[in-house]
Amino acid sequence: TSEGTHNLNNGIKRCKSLVSKDDDDGGVNKKRTPTAYTPAHHRALIALRCAVSKRPFNMVKDRHYIAEVELLRPGMVVPHPSIVSSDICNIYTQSAEYVKSYFEVRGR
């Protein structure tokens, strides 16, 4: 509906107004506390890269990507593309449930 789109656009504007003007580089130059490595975190980052950057699931088979992972974490095994696909499906399913329950509560 037009009202739903209007609300969505207003939400986007509010969100953007909360983002710092200094964050134009996407936070690349900000100092961050290192996050401890976990295989689950690595898989989440791969799923995020595929979804946000429209990368194919089989990007994990790219020899340069594998070399990068090996450089940063020797001995680390990169997940198979089917695992990446499964992870993204699971993230979508769980997110859809969250969004559904969010709007059910808000609609009451």
Secondary structure by P-SEA (a helix, b strand, c coil): caaaaaaaaaaaaaaaaaccccccccccccccccccccaaaaaaaaaaaaaaacccccccccaaaaaaaaaacccbbbbcaaaaaaaaaaaaaaaaaaaaaaaaaaac
